[in-house]
Amino acid sequence: MTERRSGNRGNTNQRFICGVIEGFYGRPWTLDQRKDLYTKLARFGMDTYVYAPKDDYKHRAYWREMYTVEEGDHLTALITAAKSEGIKFVYALSPGLDMCYSSAKEVNLLKKKLDQIVQFGCEAFALLFDDIESEMNEQDKEMFKSFAFAQVSVSNQIYEHLSQPECFLFCPTQYCASRAIPDVRNSEYLNTIGEKLAPGIDIFWTGPKVISRIISVESIEEISEVLHRPPVIWDNLHANDYDQKRLFLGPYSGRVPELIPKLRGVITNPNCEYGANFVAIHSLAQWSRCKIDGKKFLDAESESADIRLEKDVASSRATSTITLYGDEGADDRDEVYIPRRALKRSVIEWLSEFRRSKSMWGPITKPQPSGMSPISLSSFTPNQTKEGQNQDELSYKSPPAMELKPIDSSDTVEVHFRSPADSPHSAEELPSSKSSGILGPATPLSLVSQGSLEGMDVNSGPVSPAQKDEPMQEPDVVSFMAVEEETAKESRLKSIPEVDTGPVDSTRSIPSPPYISNQMITDLPPSNSEFEITVEDIFLLCDLFYLPFEHGTEGLKLLQEFSWLKQNSHLLNEGHKGKGASSPSREVREWHDRASRFDEMSRALNRLFTRLTYINNRELLYDLYPYVWDMRGVVSLLNAYVKWLGKCLGGFNKSSNESFVTGEEEPWVFRGGLATDLQRLLPIESNSDLFLHKSPDVVTRQVYTIRPYLPSEEQAVYNLCNKMWKDSGNPDITEQYPELLGDKMIGPFVTLSPEFCFVVEDNSSIVGYAVAALDGANLWKKSMIAWAPEMQRKYNLPVSEVEHKTIIEDIIKEMHQPQQTSPVEMRGSFSSPIHVSLLNSVCDQSVPKRLVTCVIAALRGHGSSGCYVELKKSDLPAIEFYCRLGFNEISGLDTENTTYFGRHF
């Protein structure tokens, strides 16, 4: 247990409270996960667990309802398990949504509810009044002088009714400095709470903000004076319930150990994904045993902890062993808290969790709020959602634009966010939401002024009277045993290979990915194989999903390298003009060296993704997979763009380079965290809908790579056209004319406009392509001069007597008699023709969007403002496909059989 005594109250024998609060919005943890948590808390030297899941409706929305026998047995099992590990189980109740404080009946209901919890064996309690309206009803106004007096009255009564338990916690409505009116020292509410609340009741506090970047000693001294007691920090540093696209795997940071004597305790409210919280909890435990801030210690050191960390990680590649900085012997350094050193220790400990054998079944769903009704304590089963709901397809607000500065690998980088104007928080505590963009071609980015990032009260607010009168709608419950039985049958197979079900001709609907056993995979690799996850992989994972206000070292490298490569790509064109391709300049060599480094970073992420799918701990895989899948796709997309820049000798011109950093992006449609910041570096601005992807429902190891088309691949792409033709049910004409379909469908593009062509490949072959041209009118002119005459010489009419002669002749006639005029109307908003096609075996539904994103970035970089595609009116699958990619029909250009669809940039 943590032996540190707490701060400045009269009872100096009180232990420093240190533990976890399950206080987030979203799917609660399971019984087994909570039991596992108690074991870990005890092992780490922590002592407290607070039960406060916002989506247990009998904890909050329907707090008056008593628990059923089944639910009571569930809670009794939790409390017993906690006691067996020496962990204090704190049951929290949130009656503030609709409680009438002056009603004796309401107070008696509250007492009765908590008496039931006492019968389950609970000895510690909390009353939470966070995220509620601060207005009292008329009856309460007649009885109490203020809202604070009402809460104090009820809390003191309950405290006395429970015989003044040793641990009794209270969460105020003004639970952070930004919510104190007008400020902490002059808040009538906080001063009343401090003066009137029973001295034995401890008070939660989140710091300056709901999610606080830094909690200073001075701020704690101020609130302690107002509350007449040291607070218990309810720390939301690792909470991710406000954004489905963010996960926080960085170490506990921004709180100096010198705070500990001035606090009653610290309780962390971590990620919704239980398995993702190892570092958050383990590093907090390390912090609680320290006395000295690492920054002070490092001031006297010639080499920082971060530099030593990177060296240790590099040296660990062969042995997977890291010598811990400061662990060489028992010295005073053990009392120094350095976040990156804490991360090292946590990662080494966490590695064993990846190797634990834990099963998981059913579709992968994220636990964050999605508008679902709160769920019953007893009806919860893993990975359930209400029928018809898809969390990933919801419109979700995420943190706004970020700017960063060039750093040395030893720097601790702080990322300052500015919240969007339509955040659920009050306008007075939110600065402007506009981004400042990227500054200058030589400097990747720079820090901007400090802002706020808040998310504790997502889905909060009082229940309306109408809602209170309505019967509780129980969620649709899928039998977990039925799911287990069905999937267990599948899991007996090592895996089911992906089956090519035919092509997507300009594409038809993409099928769901093939099922791969989500139970423990039986084809796990042997120890030390190339598929086994390593300490280095986990460090990369943590750096990519670090903290709300910081990116990890590897994450910053990705941002900086891509920003530099993009902003300095003009060097390729200048160097080529100056010295010729055979003697590249120093600047050109540097660009290609850094492009190679970025490619290696992308490959490292691919390795992490693949190794993650092999881990024994399928429960942990379910928690991490959607985030890593998404990040891998984003980095792969950027890597394809870098390769295109290198191939096209700089890609875009100066004007387009500057035009994309307008700061006009709509921040709420971008995903949060590092993925968002990387996406913003692409020159696509208003096309952010292309970044809205639904992650797979099941685990798949398939990795698709998008890259520029190479002239040497013409035959492979032509063969792909033939395959798509045949698999679409068309007669086989490729034996007599093997190049006819390729010449007709993509020949002009790959011959006259190869710089705007991309391919998609899986592990073995090309499975899709996107071809485009900067200017359709110019492509038509070139085709009339160079391409059409060549086709007339290559394919003679009439054809000899062959099978399917009529079909062949019709295709050749179209090539002999091309459209006599270019679509002049396209020269305005829609100037660039495009054609996209993928095999149906491409199961990842994000691939078409990422492929189109690459083409749009390339076209827009050369000044295009829109693209179009010519489709047959009878080709309904193709029309549906392009509509899903954001294309809309262009009116006024239809012919009898043809229609045009376009997309603005």
Buried (B, 14 or more C-beta within 10 A) or exposed (E): BBEBEBBBBEEEEBBBBBBBBBBBBBBBBBBEBBBBBBEBBBEBBBBBBBBBBBBBBBBBBBBBBEBEEEBBEBBBBBBEBBBEBEBBBBBBBBBBBBBBBBBEEBBEBBBEBBEBBBEBBBBBBBBBBBBBEBEBBEEBBEBBEBBBBBBBBBBBBBBEBBEEBEBBBBBBBBBBBBBBEEEBEEBBBBBBBBEBBBEBBBBBBBBBBBBBBBBBBEBBEBBBEBBBBBBBBBBBBBBBBBBBBBBBBBBBBBBBBBBBBBBBBBBBBBBBBBBBBBBBBBBBBBBBBBBBBBBEBBEEEEEBBBBBBBBBBEEBEEEBEBEBBBBEEEEEBBEBBBBBBBBBBBBBBBBEBBBEEBBBBBBBBBBBBBEBEBBBBBEBBBBBBBEEBEBBEEEBBBBBBBBBBBBEBBBBBBBBBBBBBEBBBEEEBBBEBBBBBBBEBEBBBEEBEEBBBBBBBBBBEBBEEEEEEEEBEEBEBBEBEEBBEEBEEBBEBEBEEBEEEBBBBBBBEBBEBBBBBBBBBEEBEEEEEEBBBBBBBBBBBBBBBBBBBBBBBBBBBBBBBBBBBBBBBBBBBBBBEEEEEEEBBEBBEBBBEBBEEBBEBBEBBBBBBBBBBBBBBBBBBBBBBBBBBBBBBBBBBBBBBBBBBBBBBBBBBEEBBBBBBEBEBEBBBBBBBBBBBBBBBBBBBEBBEBBBBEBBBBBBBBBBBBBBBBEEBBEBBBBBBBBBBBBBEBEEBBEBBEBBBBBBBBBBBBBBBBBBBBBBBBEEEBBBBBBBBBBBBBBBEBBBEEBBEBBBEEBEEEBEEEEBBEEBBEBBEEBBEBEEEBBEEBEEBBBBBBBBBBBBBBBBBBBBBBBBBBBBBBBBBBBBEBBBBBBEEEBEBBBEBBEBBBBEBBEEBEEEEEBBBBBBB
